[in-house]
Amino acid sequence: MAHIAERNRRGIGALTVVLWLIAGIAGSIQFWLVQVVTGGPTIPEFMGEQIATTGGYTPALAPFVGWAVHLGVSLSYALLVAVVVLVLGHASFPTRAGAALVVALLLAWLTTRIAPPAISVTIAVLAGQGWPAELFPLNTDFALPFWNHVIFFVLNWLAQAVGPRLLGRA
């Protein structure tokens, strides 16, 4: 019996990692697509160009740098959702899913607010300039960036909090 329980734990652990990766990568693509469809600029393009220009790197690296940063942030944010879901793992599915959705929406709001200063720090640090002398201001608007963050985090919530249930694993 203990062997079956251990196998199930490992299976759920592997599923958690797979769903985290899927959610993070799909979320990064979703975020980028919304920006493309709405006329851009896209965050990978902007970040890559800014880091390459500010750092004096070859412009040919800009797309790779931009996407590396974008994927890194997306996977980090997806990891936050994964941790929330894991912390709530003891709760019933309705409680876990509901609480995780509330946290996901709070993360969407928080990450929208801090995105501009975080972008200014990321550009300066990755361009080799150190901490910037001035930070971009907090974003207080409920415009497209906010809704794009909401879509990202709801997608992550669906994949990580609801997905295991749909797969018969929670």
C-alpha positions as CSV (number, residue, x, y, z in Angstrom):
1,M,0.0,0.0,0.0
2,A,2.8,2.4,0.9
3,H,4.4,1.7,-2.5
4,I,1.2,2.8,-4.3
5,A,1.0,5.9,-2.2
6,E,4.6,6.8,-3.0
7,R,4.1,6.1,-6.7
8,N,1.0,8.4,-6.7
9,R,3.0,11.1,-4.9
10,R,5.8,11.0,-7.5
11,G,3.2,11.0,-10.3
12,I,1.5,14.0,-8.9
13,G,4.9,15.7,-8.5
14,A,5.8,15.0,-12.1
15,L,2.4,16.2,-13.2
16,T,2.9,19.4,-11.1
17,V,6.1,20.1,-12.9
18,V,4.7,19.4,-16.4
19,L,1.7,21.6,-15.7
20,W,3.9,24.4,-14.4
21,L,6.1,24.3,-17.5
22,I,3.1,24.1,-19.8
23,A,1.3,27.0,-18.0
24,G,4.5,29.1,-17.9
25,I,5.3,28.6,-21.6
26,A,1.7,28.9,-22.8
27,G,1.3,32.0,-20.7
28,S,4.3,33.6,-22.2
29,I,3.0,32.9,-25.7
30,Q,-0.5,34.1,-24.7
31,F,0.9,37.3,-23.3
32,W,3.0,38.0,-26.4
33,L,0.1,37.1,-28.7
34,V,-2.2,39.6,-27.0
35,Q,0.5,42.3,-27.6
36,V,0.9,41.3,-31.2
37,V,-2.9,41.3,-31.9
38,T,-3.3,44.7,-30.2
39,G,-0.5,46.3,-32.2
40,G,2.5,45.8,-30.0
41,P,5.2,46.6,-29.0
42,T,5.7,43.2,-27.4
43,I,7.6,42.8,-24.2
44,P,10.2,40.3,-25.6
45,E,10.9,42.8,-28.5
46,F,11.1,45.8,-26.2
47,M,13.2,44.1,-23.5
48,G,15.6,42.6,-26.0
49,E,16.1,45.8,-27.9
50,Q,16.6,47.9,-24.7
51,I,19.0,45.4,-23.1
52,A,21.0,45.0,-26.3
53,T,21.2,48.8,-27.0
54,T,21.9,49.9,-23.4
55,G,24.4,47.1,-22.9
56,G,26.2,47.7,-26.2
57,Y,25.5,44.1,-27.3
58,T,25.0,43.1,-30.9
59,P,21.4,43.8,-32.1
60,A,21.2,40.2,-33.4
61,L,21.0,39.0,-29.8
62,A,18.0,41.2,-29.0
63,P,15.3,38.6,-29.9
64,F,17.0,35.9,-27.9
65,V,17.6,38.1,-24.9
66,G,14.1,39.4,-25.0
67,W,12.5,35.9,-25.2
68,A,14.9,34.6,-22.5
69,V,13.8,37.3,-20.1
70,H,10.1,37.0,-21.0
71,L,10.2,33.2,-20.6
72,G,12.1,33.5,-17.3
73,V,9.5,35.9,-15.9
74,S,6.6,33.8,-17.2
75,L,8.0,30.7,-15.6
76,S,8.7,32.5,-12.4
77,Y,5.1,33.8,-12.2
78,A,3.8,30.3,-13.1
79,L,5.9,29.0,-10.2
80,L,4.2,31.3,-7.9
81,V,0.8,29.8,-8.9
82,A,2.3,26.3,-8.5
83,V,3.4,27.1,-5.0
84,V,0.0,28.5,-4.1
85,V,-1.7,25.3,-5.5
86,L,0.7,23.1,-3.6
87,V,0.2,25.0,-0.3
88,L,-3.5,24.6,-0.7
89,G,-3.1,20.9,-1.6
90,H,-4.7,19.7,1.6
91,A,-8.0,21.6,0.9
92,S,-11.0,20.2,-1.0
93,F,-11.0,20.9,-4.7
94,P,-13.6,23.7,-4.5
95,T,-11.7,25.5,-1.7
96,R,-8.3,25.0,-3.4
97,A,-9.6,26.1,-6.8
98,G,-11.4,29.1,-5.3
99,A,-8.6,30.3,-3.1
100,A,-6.0,29.8,-5.9
101,L,-8.2,31.9,-8.3
102,V,-8.3,34.7,-5.8
103,V,-4.5,34.6,-5.3
104,A,-4.1,34.4,-9.1
105,L,-6.2,37.5,-9.6
106,L,-4.2,39.3,-6.8
107,L,-1.0,38.3,-8.5
108,A,-2.3,39.7,-11.8
109,W,-3.0,43.1,-10.1
110,L,0.3,43.1,-8.2
111,T,2.5,42.1,-11.2
112,T,0.8,44.7,-13.4
113,R,1.6,47.4,-10.8
114,I,5.2,46.4,-10.4
115,A,6.0,45.6,-14.1
116,P,7.3,49.1,-15.1
117,P,9.9,49.4,-12.2
118,A,10.8,45.7,-12.6
119,I,11.4,46.3,-16.3
120,S,13.7,49.3,-15.6
121,V,15.7,47.2,-13.1
122,T,15.9,44.2,-15.5
123,I,17.1,46.3,-18.4
124,A,19.7,48.2,-16.4
125,V,21.1,45.1,-14.6
126,L,21.2,42.8,-17.7
127,A,22.7,45.6,-19.7
128,G,25.5,45.8,-17.2
129,Q,24.6,49.2,-15.9
130,G,23.8,48.1,-12.3
131,W,20.8,49.4,-10.4
132,P,19.1,52.2,-12.3
133,A,19.2,55.7,-11.0
134,E,15.5,56.1,-11.7
135,L,12.7,53.5,-11.8
136,F,9.7,53.6,-14.1
137,P,6.7,54.4,-12.0
138,L,4.2,51.9,-10.8
139,N,1.4,51.1,-13.2
140,T,-2.0,52.1,-11.7
141,D,-4.1,51.7,-14.8
142,F,-6.6,49.0,-15.5
143,A,-5.8,49.0,-19.2
144,L,-4.5,46.3,-21.6
145,P,-1.4,45.3,-19.5
146,F,-3.7,44.6,-16.5
147,W,-6.0,42.5,-18.6
148,N,-3.1,40.7,-20.2
149,H,-1.8,39.8,-16.7
150,V,-5.3,38.6,-15.7
151,I,-5.5,36.3,-18.8
152,F,-2.0,35.0,-18.0
153,F,-2.8,34.2,-14.4
154,V,-6.2,32.7,-15.1
155,L,-4.6,30.5,-17.8
156,N,-2.1,29.4,-15.2
157,W,-4.8,28.8,-12.6
158,L,-6.7,26.7,-15.1
159,A,-3.7,24.6,-16.0
160,Q,-2.3,24.2,-12.5
161,A,-5.3,24.3,-10.1
162,V,-8.1,22.9,-12.4
163,G,-6.0,20.8,-14.8
164,P,-5.2,18.0,-12.4
165,R,-8.9,17.7,-11.6
166,L,-9.7,17.5,-15.3
167,L,-7.0,14.8,-15.7
168,G,-8.5,12.8,-12.8
169,R,-5.5,13.5,-10.5
170,A,-7.1,15.8,-7.9
